Amino acid sequence: MRRVGAWAAAAVVGFVRACAVAAVTLLVPAVWAGAVALGWSWGPANPWSWLLPVLLVGAGSLVLTRPVCRAVRALVARWGGRALPAGYRQAPPVVRMSTGFWWNGFSYERTRRDALMDQHWRIRWRDPANLRDLRFVAVAGFTAGPVAALPPLALAAAALGLARPEAPARLLGALGLLLAVGSAPYAWRVVIPVAERFLRPSRAMALAERVAELTAQRADATVAQAAEIRRIERDLHDGAQARLVALGLSLTTAQLLVERDPERAKALMRDAQDGAKASLAELRGLIQGISPPVLTERGLVDAVRALALDLRLNVSVETETPVRADAPIESAVYFGVAELLTNAVKHGGATRAGVTFRQDDHGLVVEVEDDGSGGVRERPGGGLAGLRRRLDAFDGSLEITSPPGGPTHVRMTVPCEYS
Amino acid sequence: MRILVAEDLYLLREGMVHLIEACGHEVVATAATGPETLDALLAHRPDVSVVDVRMPPTQSDEGLRAALAARRALPGLPILILSQHVEQLYARELLADGSGGVGYLLKESVFDADQFIGSLERVAAGGTAMDPAVIAKLLSASPPERGLSQLTEREYQVLGLMAEGLSNQAIGRRLFLSDSAISKYTTSMFGRLGIADDDDTNRRVRAVLTYLNQP
């Protein structure tokens, strides 16, 4: 009994979905068929009677394909659970040049409105996605559309047949009903493979998108690097360099005083020693911030072990496989782990943490877990956003799960072409 | 003493040699790479060696590895590691074999010639000379484990200073206490840590090892 109920529910849901899929995928073919019928009714032999239908087919295809494809994507994402990337071109920002003209990525226009309009039309009509959408509409009109239309058509046939008194018609009606009920749960599903095959971004589109992504990443990386270099320069200039000048001065003075006032000379020498010690301590801190010496001497895992020893936190460091990666990646991951562990101590009040390294054919995976209070969120411009940007430069990813009350679990990955 | 100096930077190496010779000790050999250091250590068996951590050819922890390898071949070979930075990880590795006669100091410890030579002599005698920074990091590290929790605060302080390698007199001066008070603390501390009564240097090293929570 229960199985029958479940079947009936699936059939009803499937029937509704089939109707929706059929309506969406058959819209453009219906326009085409209507135009052909119009031309036929005006007289197929007269060329003039075909003028309007041709215009109608063109306009219908151009205007309707994109909304239809968006609808199909939405349906597939909702019912099939698969988000298909659309890959439509995105408009670059419109900027005003020093000349007063507006640059929209394609041409200079006199006003912002002109620039936006020009950009909109260029992007809308020169998008390689248009051709792909058109192809999908044509293909779906002959595959997913008719199949999805099967349950409603069979039901209509059943209603017509059962309403008639003749036995053959009734028999056909009963067959139609059987067909409608039998195909209802499955008929709409054909749209998923068809959409996956024909609605994906083409190779050229995927490449264009990748180029845009890499351009953005490069800009990010260069800005971050320049800021870092400026910081290092400033620290050296204001710290160690100034101290060395003072040191030289002390020594010069001591040299002058060594004959006349040996006691003062000795005191100055002691000052110089203290100055040297202080500038060494400063340089040590600076170097630790640029690239920790342990990382250079021992690699990533031991550097994290050394870091764990210096924290007020019980950290277990485990590695399932030997880890080897290029220096920039090791540095990014090291500072990432350092950021996460210090956050766990400072904000999460954690007492224990675990770091696990794993490297296989797919790349390097680092997981950091702590028993802090959780609720970790990424803020724009914060440390975690910076870490994500650093990993992005290597196509890496950062996943944070941190429910309120903990535990916090962070997973960093870097694909193998880099590691 | 017969001393070996292993350091890749020419200026520092020569400066160190001058300093050691000025203090009346003999430099038996110098080395500038990891393999050279290991060979010299095994060939000369110096009374004490001054070794840098980072060295050619790989510019990784060659010096430290040479020192550890030499101590595996000749247990207790006295070695003082000098580095631009101190890491607990390296300190633990040096102390792990438990035979003493190791030191780990920052390079600027040579600024104070008397103290530097003192550290060399301590290491040569089988004691330890640890940089206060390492000890400070250890003191601030996670809660003490394995028996250390039984120590009183004063004993814990004494142990920290002992880990730096100070003698009882020096600890007494640092804490403004008499020698006899310090030796009372150390005796009760050894008792609590369950360290048997053999010669004093060894006991101190073992107490330090416990302190560094090595098994």
Interface residues (C-beta under 8 A of the other chain):
Chain A: Q273 A276 K277 L280 R284 I287 Q288 P293 V294 T296 E297 R298 D302 R305 A306 L309 D310 L311 R312 L313 N314
Chain B: V53 R54 Q59 S60 D61 L64 Q84 H85 E87 Q88 L89 R92 L106 K107 E108 F111 D112 K137 S140 A141 S142
